[in-house]
């Protein structure tokens, strides 16, 4: 007799209890199942308010930064000197090559002034709607990385290459065919509302890499030609943005490295932050050889097919 008053093997009482106590003639089968089910999506209104606050902080930090052109130019020359020592001074060659082809400067100007305003929020909305389990981590990475970039603008004001002798200001040269003026990518007449000494780090590059990384993360298990095409487009967008910011003389190569670094730090911080979730048992299935999920349950399956979860 067991402590529960059930004679082993009598067929009485919960089969799961018998299986756990080791009285079953057939050993229990143990399977690992994924059980973490994400909590509800954050409210859309709150998310919009958060992103609006981030944009205002981005714009405000650029405006509040002391416009010391002398210090910003000195920082720019230090970056160029370091790149020359490392044989990474590629900006002038890219700028000359872009300027030599009549159509490319206009295409690059539209890319630089438009796509980061369109693609970044589009990817964020896509994750919110299609991959809600990963939304909070993706959003937190974007917010933290952008905040680090904003701090970089204030701590290391840097003049872009286009403000130094020997470079062609691509956006200024194509301003007659777009909405931007001669002050970075600001709309015509609003150049006074932007800080042109915010080259380090390049959030254009950081945001583009964030888009590519999030798309790869959310589609890594997808197969087929369409999934491959989506990941390829994401990679091309990130690489193309890096090339554009250099060739238009808006950033140095180390600015691009800085943009990647702040978003990588944001991603690391986002992974460390707690994410709301509800643990709900899922259907038992075969052992999954893929990466471990945040929560695991051991399920004992008796001869009658009864299943129960015990964490």
N, C-alpha and C positions, 0 to 999 in steps of 0.2 A: 504494500500500500504506500502511496506517496503521501506527502504532507497535505495535499489537497483532498485526500480521501478517495482518490481514484486509483484503482488497481491498474498497474502498468499493462498495456496491451489489451485492456478490456473494451476499448472502443468508446468508453464514456469520457465526457468532459471535452474541453477544447483541444483540438488536435495540435494547435500551436504550442500549448503548454507542454504537452507530452513531448513534442519535438525538441523543445528547448531543454527539457530535463534529461534528455538523452535516452528515453525509454522506447523510441521508435525502432522498429526492426530495420527500417531503411534510413540511412543517414539523411539529414536535411541537406537540401541543396542551397548554397549561398550564392546570391547574385548581387551585384552592385547596380543601383539605379540612380539616376539623376533626380533630385527632388527640389532643387531651388527654383521657385517660381517667382518672378519679380513682382514687387508690389505695384500698385496702380501708378500710371504715369503722373508726373508732376502736373499741376494745373497749368494750362497753356498761358493763361494771363500772367501767372507768376513768372513763368519762364521768359515771356516777352519783356516783362519789367526788368528781370535780371540782365538780359542781353542789352536792353536799352541803357541800363546803368553802366554796363561795361563799356558801351560805345561812348557814353558821355565822359566816363573816366579816361578813356583813350584820347578823346578830343581835348578834354580839359588838361590832361597832363602835358599834351603837346603845346597847349597855349600857355600854361603856367611856367614852362621851362624857360629859364633865363636865356634870351637869344644872344648869347655871347659868340659872335661869329669868329672872333680871334681864337678862342679856346676850341670851338668846334672844328675850325680849320686845322689847328695844331693836332687835334685827335685824329682827323682824317689823314694827315700826312704821316702820323705815327703808324696807322694801320697800313698805309701803302708801303712804308719802309719795311714793316714786318713781313708783309706779303712778298716783297721783293727778295728778302733774305730767304724766304721759304719757296721762292719761285712760284708764287701763286698770284702774281699781279697780271691778271688776264682781262681786266675791265677795259683798258684802252683798246686792245685788239678786238674785243667783241663789239665795242662801241663803233670803232672804225668800220668793221665788217657790216654792221647793221645799217650804218649811214650810207654805205656804198650801194645799197639796193633800194630803189625808190619806194616800193610798196611796203617793205618790211617795217620801217619806222612807224607808219600809221597803224599797222596791225599790232605792233608791240605796244603802242600807246593805248589802244583800246584794251588790250589784254591787261596792262598794268593798272589802268584807271577803273576798270569795270569788274573783272571776273572775281576779285576777292570779295566784292560786295554782293555777288550773286551766288557763287559756288559754295562759299562757307556756310551761309544760313540755309541754303538748299540741302546740303549734306546733313546739317543738324536737324532739320525738319524731317528728313528721310529716316534718320535713326530714331527720332521720337515716334514716328508713326509705324515703322516697319520692324524696328529692333528695340523695343522699349526696355528690354532687359539690360541693354548696354548703353542706354541713353545717358544715365547719370554719370557714368565714368567718362564717356565722350565729352559731355558738357563740362564737367569739372576740369578735365584736361585742357580744354579750350580756354576756360575762364582763368585758371591758375597760370597757364602759359602766357596768356595775354597780359595778365597783371605783372608778371615778371618782365615782359617786354616793355611795358609802360615805365616800370622802375628803371630799366636800362636807358630809356630816353632821357630821364632826369639825371641819372648818375654819369652818363657818358655822352653828352651832346656831340654829335658828329656831323660834319658837313658831307653831303653826298658827292660823288665824283663830278657830277654836272656843275657844281659850284667851284670847281678847280680848273685852272688853265689846261687846255689840251683836250677837253672832252666836249662832245656835242650834246646839248640838252635836248633829247629826243622829243619829250612831250612839248617843250616850248616850240620846237620847230614844226610840230604838227598841230598846234593849238587851233589853227584856222579851220581844221576839219573835225574838230571835236568840241566837247563842252568844257574841257579843261583849259586853264590859262597857262601862264609861264611859271606858276608857283606850284611845283609838284603836280599832283593829280587833282588839286582843288578846282571846283567849278570856277569859271570866269567871274571875276569880281569878288570872289571869296578867298583870295589868296592870303589875306590878313588873318584868316581864321585857322590857319594851319601852321605848324612848326616845321620848317624845312630842315632843321638841324636834328632830325630824328632818324638817322640812317642805321644806327646800331641799337638793337638788333633789327633784322628785317622780318617784320611780322607778315609781310606778303609771303615770304618763303615759309615761315613757321605755320601759317594758316593753310597753305597749300599742302605741306607735308602732313598736317593734321587731317585734312580731307582724305588724302591718299591712305594714310594709316588706318583711319576709321573704316573706309570702304573695304580695305583688305581684311580688316578684323571681322567685319560683319559678313563677309562673303567667303571666308576662308574654307568653309565646308561645302560651298556650292560647287557643282561640277557642270560641265557643258560649255559650249562656245560663248553663250551670252555672259556667263560669269567671268570667263577669261577676258572677254572684251571689256567688261566694266572695270576689272582690275587694271587692265592695260591703259585704259583712258585715265584712270586715277594716277597711275605712275607717270604718264605723259604730262598730265596737268602739273604735277609737282616739279618735274624736271623742266618743263616749259616755263613755269613761273620763275624758277631760279635763273634760267638763261635770260629771261626778259628783264628782270630787275638789274642784272649786271650789264646787259647790252645797252639799255636805255640810260646808263650812268646814274642810276638812282641808288645803287648799293654797291658795296665792295663784297668780295667773296667771303671775307670773315664776317660781314654782316649776315650773310646767308647762314653761315655756320652758327652764329649767335641765335638767329631765329629758330633753327632746328634745335638748338640746345635748350632754349626756354620752353619750347613746346614739349620736348622730351622730359624736362623737369616737371612740367605740368602733368604729363601722363603718369609719371612716377608718383606724384602726389595724389592724383586721382585714384590710382590703384590702392593707395594706402588709406584713403578716406573710407569710412563705413558707408555701405550702400544698403538701403532698405530692401528687405525681401521677406517673403512669407514662405515658410517651409511646409510644403504640402506633399504627402506621399504620391508618387507617380506609379504607373504600371510597371510591374517587374519585367525585366528583359534580360537578354544575355549580357555577359560582362563586356563593358565598353573598354576598348584598348586605347581610346583617345585620351586627351588631357583631362585630369581630374576636375570634377565640378566642385562648386563651393560647398556642397552638402551631399553626404552619402548616407544611404540606409542599407542595412543588411536585412535581407528578407529570407525567412526560412520557409521552404515549401515542403509540405508533408505529402504522403502518398495520396491523400484525397484531393490535393490541389489547393488546400487552404493556404492563404498568404497573410502575413502580418508584418508590420514594420516595427522595429525596435531600435531607437536611437540611444 
